[in-house]
Amino acid sequence: MIWFYLALISAIFSALAAISEKKTLFTLNALDFSFLVSLVTLILSIPFFFNAPLDAGSSTTLIILFLKTILSAGAFLCVMLSLKNLEISEALPLLSLSPGLVAIFGSLLIQDTLVLNEWIGLSLMLIGTYILELRKDDQSIFDPFKSLLRFNKYKYVFFALILFTITSLIDRILLKDFAMPPYTFMAYQQLFFAIIFMVIVLLRNKNLTVPFQSLNRNIISLIIIVSIFTVIYRYTQIEAVKLAPVALVLSVKRLSVLMAIIIGGKLFKEKYILKRVIATAVILTGLIILVST
């Protein structure tokens, strides 16, 4: 059960990170914020490099990790764009669907078969999503699905879900099949994050100083707080994934969504909190059933 406690710690700090991210994104744009957080998390991750062994065969795993981190950086940026453009209690429940996608694609890739309980879990996830999109002025039972399929509104959520599904499976391969040590994974992933976002900022602005121009004491404090929370939840998730199936770990970690919606929704005075909490609870129940077989 060590994996469970690690995943639960990851969930708590992930919720705190999401709330802090939303608060910071009221001031900064998503790319500048992602770049600044990647720099601070790299600094905080320096101790991991002292216990990050590399051997003769490490070049292959590092290349895979770098390519995976490109996708992870895209997923992180999409989440930040979602948090900036949507209410936290609206974006996070949809993002919590990623373990379900991981379970489905994971079973396809490793030729597992979904059993009855797993289909029940997936059905509950679908019902929870339906509840999330219900509106008082809906004129048809299909209106919530039409709302969900408005690509413009949820495009960053959809992109994040796809990227999370791919990267979570690659994480599992690196940590289990390639036996990559968690410290090595954590250290070099953070280094690659910083490099990737630095390149993106340079391509967009032609100048690395632009993201620093909007900083003040409060924003700097928030970025440091977000970075600390991020390092903690990423490392505990990595350790948990090493010990248990990735879909199982992610389902526990997604409790962070419920925490963030309740706390963040109240903090930011968002609408429809009760409905969104119920929808999230149904989705998470589906996830628990999905991975408990």
HUUR-V143874 format. One record per pair of residues at least 6 apart in sequence whose ideal C-beta (glycine too) atoms are under 8 Angstrom apart, sorted by the first residue. I is the first residue (numbers start at 1). J is the second residue. D is the distance in Angstrom with one decimal. If there is no record, write none. Layout:
BEGIN
<<I;J;D> <I;J;D>>
END
This chain:
BEGIN
<<2;243;6.3> <3;239;7.9> <3;240;4.5> <3;243;3.9> <3;244;3.9> <3;248;7.6> <3;249;6.4> <4;240;7.8> <4;244;7.8> <4;252;6.1> <6;236;4.6> <6;237;7.5> <6;239;5.0> <6;240;3.9> <6;243;7.4> <7;236;7.2> <7;237;6.9> <7;240;4.4> <7;244;7.7> <7;248;8.0> <7;249;4.8> <7;252;3.8> <7;253;5.1> <8;252;6.0> <8;255;7.1> <9;232;7.2> <9;233;7.6> <9;236;4.6> <10;232;7.7> <10;233;4.5> <10;234;7.8> <10;236;4.2> <10;237;4.3> <10;240;6.5> <10;249;7.9> <10;252;7.9> <10;253;4.9> <10;256;7.6> <11;233;7.7> <11;252;6.3> <11;253;4.8> <11;254;7.2> <11;255;4.4> <11;256;4.1> <11;259;7.0> <12;233;7.9> <12;256;7.0> <12;259;6.9> <13;229;4.7> <13;230;7.9> <13;232;4.4> <13;233;4.0> <13;236;7.3> <13;256;8.0> <14;229;7.5> <14;233;4.3> <14;253;6.3> <14;256;3.8> <14;260;7.8> <15;255;8.0> <15;256;4.0> <15;257;7.6> <15;259;3.7> <15;260;4.2> <15;263;7.0> <15;264;7.9> <16;229;4.9> <17;226;5.6> <17;229;3.8> <17;230;5.4> <17;233;6.1> <18;83;7.0> <18;88;6.5> <18;92;6.5> <18;256;6.8> <18;260;4.4> <18;264;6.7> <19;88;7.1> <19;260;5.7> <19;263;6.0> <19;264;4.4> <19;267;6.7> <20;222;5.8> <20;225;5.3> <20;226;4.6> <20;229;6.5> <21;33;7.4> <21;80;6.6> <21;83;5.7> <21;226;5.6> <22;83;5.1> <22;88;4.9> <22;264;6.1> <22;268;6.7> <23;222;6.2> <24;33;5.9> <24;219;6.4> <24;222;4.4> <24;223;6.5> <24;226;6.4> <25;33;6.1> <25;80;6.4> <25;83;5.7> <25;84;4.4> <27;214;6.7> <27;219;5.8> <28;36;7.5> <28;211;7.8> <28;214;6.0> <28;219;6.6> <29;84;7.5> <30;77;6.1> <30;80;3.9> <30;81;4.6> <30;83;8.0> <30;84;5.2> <31;77;6.6> <31;197;7.6> <31;200;6.6> <31;201;6.6> <31;204;6.8> <31;211;7.8> <32;201;7.3> <32;210;7.2> <32;211;3.8> <32;214;7.0> <33;80;6.0> <33;223;7.5> <34;73;7.4> <34;76;6.0> <34;77;5.2> <34;80;5.6> <34;197;5.5> <35;197;4.1> <35;198;6.7> <35;200;7.4> <35;201;4.9> <35;211;5.3> <36;211;5.7> <36;212;7.7> <36;215;7.8> <36;223;5.3> <37;223;5.9> <37;226;5.6> <37;227;5.4> <37;230;6.6> <38;73;7.8> <38;190;7.4> <38;193;4.3> <38;194;4.5> <38;196;7.7> <38;197;4.5> <38;198;7.8> <39;194;5.6> <40;223;5.8> <40;224;6.0> <40;227;3.8> <41;190;5.3> <41;193;6.9> <41;194;7.8> <41;227;4.5> <41;230;5.4> <41;231;5.5> <42;190;4.8> <42;191;6.1> <42;193;7.0> <42;194;4.4> <43;227;8.0> <44;227;5.7> <44;228;6.5> <44;231;4.9> <45;186;6.1> <45;187;5.7> <45;190;4.0> <45;191;7.7> <45;231;6.1> <48;183;4.8> <48;184;7.9> <48;186;4.8> <48;187;3.8> <48;190;7.6> <48;235;8.0> <49;187;4.6> <51;181;7.8> <51;183;4.3> <52;181;7.0> <52;183;4.9> <52;184;4.1> <52;186;7.8> <52;187;4.2> <52;188;6.9> <53;181;6.3> <53;184;6.3> <54;62;7.7> <54;184;6.9> <58;184;7.7> <60;178;8.0> <61;174;6.3> <61;178;4.9> <61;180;5.3> <62;188;6.2> <64;170;7.0> <64;173;7.9> <64;174;6.4> <64;178;7.5> <65;174;6.2> <65;180;7.3> <65;185;6.8> <65;188;5.9> <65;189;6.2> <65;192;6.8> <66;188;7.9> <66;192;5.1> <68;167;5.6> <68;170;4.4> <68;171;7.3> <68;174;7.3> <69;189;5.4> <69;192;3.9> <69;193;6.0> <69;196;6.4> <70;192;7.8> <70;196;5.9> <71;163;5.1> <71;166;5.7> <71;167;5.0> <71;170;7.7> <72;163;7.2> <72;167;4.9> <72;189;7.3> <72;193;7.3> <73;192;7.9> <73;193;5.8> <73;196;4.5> <73;197;6.2> <73;200;7.9> <74;159;7.2> <74;163;5.3> <75;159;7.7> <75;160;5.1> <75;163;3.7> <75;164;5.2> <75;167;6.2> <76;193;7.7> <78;156;4.4> <78;157;7.4> <78;159;4.6> <78;160;3.8> <78;163;6.7> <79;91;7.8> <79;95;6.6> <79;156;7.6> <79;160;5.1> <81;156;4.3> <82;91;4.3> <82;95;7.1> <82;154;8.0> <82;156;4.4> <82;157;5.0> <82;160;6.4> <83;91;5.7> <85;156;7.1> <86;153;7.7> <86;154;8.0> <86;157;7.7> <87;265;7.5> <87;268;7.2> <87;270;4.5> <87;271;7.2> <88;260;6.1> <88;261;6.8> <88;264;4.3> <88;265;6.6> <88;268;6.4> <88;270;6.7> <89;261;4.4> <89;264;6.8> <89;265;4.2> <89;270;4.9> <89;272;7.3> <89;273;5.8> <89;276;4.4> <89;277;7.8> <90;132;7.6> <90;270;7.7> <90;276;6.8> <91;157;6.1> <92;257;4.5> <92;260;5.6> <92;261;6.0> <92;280;7.6> <93;128;7.3> <93;129;7.6> <93;132;5.3> <93;257;6.0> <93;261;7.0> <93;276;6.1> <93;279;5.7> <93;280;4.5> <93;283;6.1> <94;129;7.1> <94;132;7.2> <94;154;6.7> <94;157;4.8> <94;161;7.5> <95;157;6.2> <95;160;6.1> <95;161;6.8> <95;164;7.6> <95;257;7.1> <96;254;4.4> <96;257;4.4> <96;280;6.6> <96;283;5.5> <96;284;6.7> <96;287;7.3> <97;125;6.0> <97;129;6.8> <97;161;6.1> <97;283;6.8> <98;160;7.8> <98;161;5.3> <98;164;4.2> <98;165;6.0> <98;168;7.0> <98;250;6.6> <98;254;7.8> <99;168;8.0> <99;247;5.0> <99;250;3.9> <99;251;4.8> <99;254;6.1> <99;287;5.3> <99;290;7.4> <99;291;7.0> <100;121;7.4> <100;122;5.9> <100;125;5.0> <100;286;7.2> <100;287;6.3> <100;290;6.1> <101;161;6.1> <101;162;7.8> <101;164;7.6> <101;165;4.2> <102;164;7.6> <102;165;5.4> <102;168;4.9> <102;169;6.5> <102;246;5.9> <102;247;4.9> <102;250;6.2> <103;114;7.9> <103;118;6.9> <103;247;4.2> <103;290;5.6> <103;291;6.5> <104;114;7.4> <104;122;7.5> <105;165;5.6> <105;169;6.7> <106;112;7.3> <106;169;5.8> <106;172;7.8> <106;246;7.1> <106;247;6.3> <107;113;6.9> <107;114;5.9> <109;169;6.8> <114;122;7.7> <115;293;5.5> <117;289;5.7> <117;290;7.5> <117;292;7.2> <117;293;4.4> <118;289;7.6> <118;290;5.2> <118;293;5.7> <120;286;7.7> <120;289;5.6> <121;286;4.5> <121;287;6.4> <121;288;7.3> <121;289;3.7> <121;290;3.0> <121;291;7.4> <122;286;6.6> <122;290;6.2> <123;286;7.0> <124;282;5.7> <124;283;7.1> <124;285;5.6> <124;286;3.0> <124;289;6.6> <125;282;7.8> <125;283;5.1> <125;286;3.9> <125;287;6.6> <125;290;7.4> <126;286;7.8> <127;282;5.7> <127;286;7.5> <128;279;4.8> <128;280;6.8> <128;281;7.5> <128;282;3.4> <128;283;3.4> <128;284;7.8> <128;285;7.8> <128;286;6.3> <129;148;6.6> <129;279;7.2> <129;283;6.6> <130;144;5.1> <130;145;7.2> <131;144;8.0> <131;275;6.7> <131;278;6.2> <131;279;4.0> <131;282;6.2> <132;144;7.9> <132;275;7.5> <132;276;6.2> <132;279;3.8> <132;280;7.6> <132;283;7.9> <133;143;8.0> <133;144;3.6> <133;145;7.3> <133;147;4.6> <133;148;5.1> <134;144;5.3> <134;275;7.1> <135;143;6.9> <135;144;7.4> <135;147;7.0> <138;144;6.6> <148;154;6.8> <151;158;7.2> <168;246;5.1> <168;250;6.3> <169;246;6.9> <171;185;8.0> <171;238;7.3> <171;241;5.7> <171;246;6.5> <172;241;6.1> <172;245;7.7> <172;246;4.4> <174;180;4.6> <174;185;6.4> <175;182;7.0> <175;185;6.6> <175;238;6.8> <175;241;5.6> <175;242;4.7> <176;242;7.0> <182;235;7.0> <182;238;4.8> <182;239;5.5> <182;242;6.1> <185;238;5.7> <186;231;7.9> <186;234;6.7> <186;235;5.4> <186;238;6.0> <189;234;7.8> <190;231;7.7> <198;208;6.8> <201;208;6.2> <201;210;7.2> <201;211;6.2> <202;208;6.2> <205;211;7.8> <233;253;7.8> <233;256;7.8> <237;249;6.5> <237;253;6.0> <240;249;4.4> <240;252;7.8> <240;253;7.7> <241;249;5.1> <245;291;7.0> <247;290;7.2> <247;291;4.9> <248;291;4.5> <251;284;7.4> <251;287;4.1> <251;288;6.0> <251;290;7.1> <251;291;4.9> <254;284;6.1> <254;287;6.3> <255;284;6.7> <257;280;5.6> <257;284;7.2> <258;277;6.9> <258;280;5.3> <258;281;6.7> <258;284;6.4> <261;273;7.0> <261;276;5.7> <261;277;5.8> <261;280;5.8> <262;273;7.5> <262;277;6.3> <264;270;7.6> <265;273;4.2> <265;276;7.0> <265;277;7.9> <266;273;7.0>>
END
